[in-house]
C-alpha cells in the first residue's frame, strides 16, 4: 500500500469512528484534529474553502479534504 493509500484509509477510518461516536453529525472541531500517522499529525479538514492539499501528500497524492455542512434546524 502506498503512503497516499495509507493516509486515505486512515482518514476514512477516523471519519467512520467519529460518525459512530456522534451519530452522523460530526463536529468540525473533531475533524480539525486530523489523524496521526508515524507521529505526524495530518489534517483532514481545513477551515479555508477550496481544494486542500496536505503537506504529507503534496508530492505523491491528490488533495484530501473532508468538508462539513451547517445544520439549520427549522423553528416551529
N, C-alpha and C positions, 0 to 999 in steps of 0.2 A: 504494500500500500504506500503510495506517495505521501509526502508530508501534507500536501494540499488535501488529499482524501482523508487523512487522519484528522486534520483540523475541522473539516466539514462534518465528519461523522461525530466528532466530539461536540461541535456546536449544536447539531440536531439532537443529540442525546441530552444535552443540557436543556434545550427548549422543551423537550418531551417531559423531563423531570419537573421543570417549572410549571408546565401545563398541568401535570398531575397534582402538584402541590397547591396551585392556586385555582384549580378548577376551570381553566380556559381563559381567564383574564389575568395575564401575566403583567405585573407592574414593570414599567420601563426601567425603574431603578435596578430590578433584579436582572434584566437583560444587560444593563450597562456594566454589571460586574464582569461580564465576559466569562471566558474559560481559562484554565491554567494548564498548559502542556509543557512538560520538561522544565518546570519552574518559571515559565514565561507567561505573563498574562496576555491573552489575545482577546481584544474587544470583539463583540458580535453585534453591537448596536452603537450607532453614532447619533448624536444629537442633531448634526447637520443634515440637511436634505441632500438628496442626490446619491450618487454611487460612492460607496466607501470601500477603499482597498486597505486591508490590514497590512501593516509593515511585514508581518510574518509571511504573507502570501504574495508580496509585491513582485518577486522575481518569477515564481513558478505557477502561481494560480490566478484565478479570476477573482473579481470582487466578491466579498461575502458580507452581507448585511441583513440583519433581522429587524424588521420595522414593526412599529406598533400603531394602533389607531385609537383615537379618543373614543370613549364610550359615552354617549349622551343619553341619559335616562329621561324619558318623557315624563313631564309633570302632569299629574291628573288632579 
